[in-house]
Amino acid sequence: GGYWGKMGSSDRPRWLRSILATNRHHARTHGHAMVLRWKRTLALTEWQQQQCHKSGKGREECIKRWERENFCWEKFPFMVDYLLNSQEFTHMIMLDADAALVRHHVDILGGIAQQMHDQNIDV
């Protein structure tokens, strides 16, 4: 297994399951929605495939080579999808899987949203 678990397996390391569980608890405690992206949604681009073909890399090796960069880029359409969702989300935050919200007695996410509202700012 790797740092995040085995490819193609739904098993995740204990540390990751613990963080996801504490974040789920925090979201539920304060009435927030939580979405977990655990699978890539963007396919390899044509130019990425061409580059891999030129260098003699197979499909799996090519996917592994570009996975991190593609994960970063797919955050943008992911956010747009939720902000335009019929549920009318007003705020959205992206957390890396190794970030944990541990002060459950404090509505950290609601506090951020309130500060943004009070200061009339958005990102």
C-alpha contacts under 8 A as a table, 3 or more apart, distances in Angstrom:
res1	aa1	res2	aa2	distance
1	G	4	W	7.69
1	G	5	G	5.08
1	G	6	K	4.52
1	G	7	M	7.84
2	G	5	G	4.95
2	G	6	K	5.81
3	Y	13	P	7.66
4	W	12	R	6.20
4	W	13	P	6.44
4	W	16	L	7.53
5	G	9	S	7.18
5	G	10	S	7.96
5	G	11	D	6.19
5	G	12	R	4.87
5	G	13	P	5.87
6	K	9	S	5.38
6	K	10	S	7.91
6	K	11	D	7.10
6	K	12	R	7.68
9	S	12	R	7.95
12	R	16	L	6.45
12	R	17	R	6.43
13	P	16	L	5.42
13	P	17	R	6.40
14	R	17	R	5.11
14	R	18	S	6.10
15	W	18	S	5.12
15	W	19	I	6.35
16	L	19	I	5.21
16	L	20	L	6.19
16	L	97	A	7.11
16	L	98	D	6.89
17	R	20	L	5.16
17	R	21	A	6.04
18	S	21	A	5.13
18	S	22	T	6.25
19	I	22	T	5.21
19	I	23	N	6.19
19	I	97	A	7.42
19	I	98	D	6.74
19	I	99	A	7.22
19	I	100	A	5.55
20	L	23	N	5.17
20	L	24	R	6.08
20	L	97	A	7.25
20	L	100	A	7.61
21	A	24	R	5.04
21	A	25	H	6.14
22	T	25	H	5.02
22	T	26	H	6.21
22	T	100	A	6.83
22	T	101	L	6.81
22	T	102	V	6.82
23	N	26	H	5.01
23	N	27	A	6.16
23	N	100	A	6.00
23	N	101	L	5.57
23	N	102	V	7.59
24	R	27	A	5.13
24	R	28	R	6.12
24	R	34	M	6.77
25	H	28	R	5.22
25	H	29	T	5.96
25	H	104	H	7.92
26	H	29	T	5.15
26	H	30	H	6.40
26	H	101	L	6.65
26	H	102	V	7.59
26	H	104	H	5.56
26	H	107	D	7.87
27	A	30	H	5.48
27	A	31	G	5.96
27	A	32	H	4.66
27	A	33	A	6.25
27	A	34	M	6.43
28	R	31	G	5.06
28	R	32	H	5.97
28	R	33	A	7.36
29	T	32	H	7.83
29	T	104	H	7.51
30	H	107	D	6.18
30	H	110	G	7.87
37	R	40	R	7.67
40	R	43	A	7.81
40	R	67	E	7.93
40	R	71	F	6.71
41	T	74	E	7.35
42	L	70	N	6.74
42	L	71	F	7.76
42	L	74	E	6.53
44	L	48	Q	6.06
44	L	49	Q	6.39
44	L	63	I	6.91
44	L	66	W	7.60
44	L	70	N	7.92
45	T	48	Q	5.16
45	T	49	Q	6.32
46	E	49	Q	5.16
46	E	50	Q	6.18
47	W	50	Q	4.96
47	W	51	Q	6.07
48	Q	51	Q	5.10
48	Q	52	C	6.24
48	Q	62	C	7.84
48	Q	66	W	7.66
49	Q	52	C	5.14
49	Q	53	H	6.07
49	Q	59	R	7.99
49	Q	62	C	7.24
50	Q	53	H	5.00
50	Q	54	K	6.13
51	Q	54	K	5.18
51	Q	55	S	6.36
52	C	55	S	5.14
52	C	56	G	6.11
52	C	57	K	5.07
52	C	58	G	7.22
52	C	59	R	7.92
52	C	62	C	5.83
53	H	56	G	5.03
53	H	57	K	5.89
53	H	58	G	7.38
54	K	57	K	7.77
57	K	61	E	6.03
57	K	62	C	6.05
58	G	61	E	5.35
58	G	62	C	6.02
59	R	62	C	4.98
59	R	63	I	6.12
60	E	63	I	5.10
60	E	64	K	6.20
61	E	64	K	5.11
61	E	65	R	6.13
62	C	65	R	4.99
62	C	66	W	6.41
63	I	66	W	5.40
63	I	67	E	5.63
64	K	67	E	5.21
64	K	68	R	7.89
65	R	68	R	7.65
66	W	69	E	5.55
66	W	70	N	6.09
67	E	70	N	5.20
67	E	71	F	6.03
68	R	71	F	5.10
68	R	72	C	6.39
69	E	72	C	5.18
69	E	73	W	6.47
70	N	73	W	5.08
70	N	74	E	6.06
71	F	74	E	5.29
71	F	75	K	6.75
72	C	75	K	5.73
73	W	76	F	6.18
74	E	77	P	5.78
74	E	78	F	6.20
75	K	78	F	4.99
75	K	79	M	6.10
76	F	79	M	5.24
76	F	80	V	6.34
77	P	80	V	4.99
77	P	81	D	6.06
78	F	81	D	5.25
78	F	82	Y	6.60
79	M	82	Y	5.29
79	M	83	L	6.13
79	M	92	M	7.43
80	V	83	L	5.09
80	V	84	L	6.02
81	D	84	L	5.38
81	D	85	N	5.97
82	Y	85	N	4.84
82	Y	88	E	8.00
82	Y	89	F	6.82
83	L	88	E	6.67
83	L	89	F	5.69
83	L	90	T	6.99
83	L	91	H	7.61
83	L	92	M	7.57
84	L	88	E	6.74
84	L	89	F	7.80
85	N	88	E	5.64
85	N	89	F	7.03
89	F	92	M	7.29
91	H	113	A	6.77
95	L	98	D	7.96
95	L	99	A	6.18
96	D	99	A	5.52
97	A	100	A	7.90
101	L	104	H	7.20
101	L	108	I	7.70
103	R	106	V	5.68
103	R	108	I	7.80
104	H	107	D	6.89
107	D	110	G	5.29
107	D	111	G	5.96
108	I	111	G	5.06
108	I	112	I	6.33
109	L	112	I	5.14
109	L	113	A	6.34
110	G	113	A	5.04
110	G	114	Q	6.08
111	G	114	Q	5.04
111	G	115	Q	6.13
112	I	115	Q	5.16
112	I	116	M	6.22
113	A	116	M	5.12
113	A	117	H	6.21
114	Q	117	H	5.01
114	Q	118	D	6.01
115	Q	118	D	5.04
115	Q	119	Q	6.05
116	M	119	Q	5.27
116	M	120	N	5.83
116	M	121	I	5.10
116	M	122	D	6.39
117	H	120	N	4.92
117	H	121	I	6.46
118	D	121	I	7.96
